Amino acid sequence: MDIQLTAPERMVGEVSLPASKSISNRALIIGALCSPSGSVSHIAECDDTRAVQQALAGSGNSIDVGAAGTAMRFLTAYFAVQPGRTVTLDGTPRMRQRPIGVLVDALRSLGAGIEWLGREGYPPLRVAGRALRGGRLSIDGSVSSQYISALLMIAPLLRGGLDLRINGLLTSRPYVEMTLSLMRQWGAEAQMHHGRIVVAEGRYKPQSMAVEADWSAASYWYAMQSLLPESRISLKGLRRPSVQGDSRIADIAWTLGVDSCACGVCTDLHTSCRHTAIVDEDLSSTPDIAQTLAVWLCLLGVPYRLAGLHTLRIKETDRISALQTELLKLGYAVETGDDFMAWNGQVSAASAAPRIATYHDHRMAMAFAPASIKFPGLVIDDAGVVSKSYPQFWQHLAQCGFVVRQV
């Protein structure tokens, strides 16, 4: 499904944001590790979370997680500690290109039975569940935080617990802190001091919890509010303070003239005349808002340098390369490196009737939606990819005044 977007002069509406898939996926895994199982409500209704739910609820031996990277990492660790259960984990062709060797090596060092069924270091793989020993383990902090979270969530079930040493700078630290916070809510004893995380052997205690709304999803509405300053948008379900690192988008948005006002269960957005001249941000802790910012700042005409982006190379697509290619269609030539993007503020002629490719990446589709404000009639290819995290995104745009037409 390709769609053509035409923006209104102003947006008006109350948006019920999707629940956080990051919290949902962690809570589902931790809840399943309880005996009896815990209860999680207001779960994210998206492809990634659905993959976790189906895997946990099913009894089959072959599990296809599709494009859900979080599901692949978390389920690999989960099934490794399920004695007597053997499963095969696989996904899309892109999933077979996303590395998981660091996690598998760590699990094997704890006694896990995991085999490669294809290229070493990548899915598909076979996991034979068994009781695992704990102890001391070291892992490179620059790898995906999902590997670390996967290990931490099963740590209470390991004999002797886990003493995890992080080598170097911890990438996406807020996601690890989110994992630890949820573990503690469910009764785990876990402490993080500098480059060391210690989790005691024990049991999770069943809990009932409701998942808060997703701050990553909120980021696209902050961008559109700043580009359509007369808009009146209320975002429902956000919490602050939040365990989500992406809540940082509210602080960055403030420097770009968007104020947030908590009013009951809603966060109302308003635009002021405040405007920073240049943005220089390290997003190593919050990489999921990088695409939003890269597009948003170009549309605002604000030069920027966004650093700490090395994990974007191994996401649903190479997000740095994809952003560079698609922004050029709009006249924005960005400089890129292994872990950064920069734009000097210069604009050239845009392509005639530009079409934005999404590369099977939900965040590419949503990050470029605000570009329709500057480029009326912009087409987003394969727009259905938003089902991975925010299935109702296009309906919500239409409800707030956008013309959304399938082409």
Steps between C-alpha positions, in 0.01 A plus 500: 500500500641837389340818630499865398491760777370856493533694824241740643577859600462392861441172682232459764435185698562267790727210411492173695861397459590131479637333809878473525615186322831517688320476834243253367759254372703510820194467722372204298832315531536572872136410560549167319805426717278526810323202650209556486517744210455872554233717338579778252228732366491778237755301302629648175294388200776468243698240307796488740291440811268261319804288410597475867145420609455227240835340585423496872146369452579236238615144552661446161869442437539741207466872570512772236544846654483680167690830513484532880859536613403547865300179489791307349746613770266467798353165394843349439585559865153406623492160329858431609371469861194286421613144587356233272391744226684519167404767247621638169504879470495666158380819333497705181792510256611825667487328841745243364740790441474641853776368729424309818835329557597710802185392686530135399867487605406647839218250548723210397756605760222453758429151368230567239439253220474710184584396142535707185275374220647725235776759498690506827413803711158556342150348514356246453604309810386208714471546876486201734381620840673391818593622848790743466774596739572861582817671613720767351458603138649782292338664199591787269293804594494631142284211375121512492351563843244233415769232550565634850130528583441143378771370735381709793139385482595132536769573761287427811444147365873428466672295769690758701348795316704716264794738540507682167799719417450761227815572300515857368215748465150352537295566186131589541536506878138609565375171352716303744376721785143435383565125516644523851211719619243248376695210648497671840127566470455125459713415805853453363804623690712688248759773542702696246822676603710661228595217264361214708148358535434241771178297505433262787363149451134491595145502373286762334180582687185516284375855450222681317612801299371731227741611228546874443481670159798503266727806496658395169154524343453841661811635327329526158222714649750734663661547158169576331393739776812711443445504122131589536522744792129583514417137575334377817601141564449300821694175542330248725674255734851645534669497840775719632726415663514189286717188484521567126816681397319638196308734730807717437324611181292740710815680619645522149164618367496779761818643347321493164197690628259222601367513857344200677225552756379203702124519546351191661573198281592723205808695401402815309746638244540873435744693281697805614742730320798333671742354245856373531747591225675163477459154652792286615379184674647165602220248448689188610248463784193574285563377144129447422437875477790555258291466186235736633762765575698456179193575288337752735807723529546514123137605459548769766819621335708436813856373432596201710743229594354182647757261646494163675311333213711186445214262588288648218710306250356166619133587547211409265719660234822700502317804630787744449534411132122496451460845655777643285342363181145612574589845636690569178172455309371800698808711433685437827853366449611358835849386592524159661757281670501174690320654794387853408289713269548871437331768291644845434171674424537518122202402285498401133211428264280210602408218267179550306211322677729329753419150624652387827622140515457341841736198475260279703564740791206640698699797629597612150131525407400697810809723515436622144126557545561858630681575172157514334454836677776649283442272201123470437402173335808319627473124444613247760565157347404181682328704769361189667837444670375718787322187630830404662451759775211742426228336286256792532747773401340587165148492646611736775647740242169500313306563821718806567446653157740339253375375168622140479441338161609158374678519164 
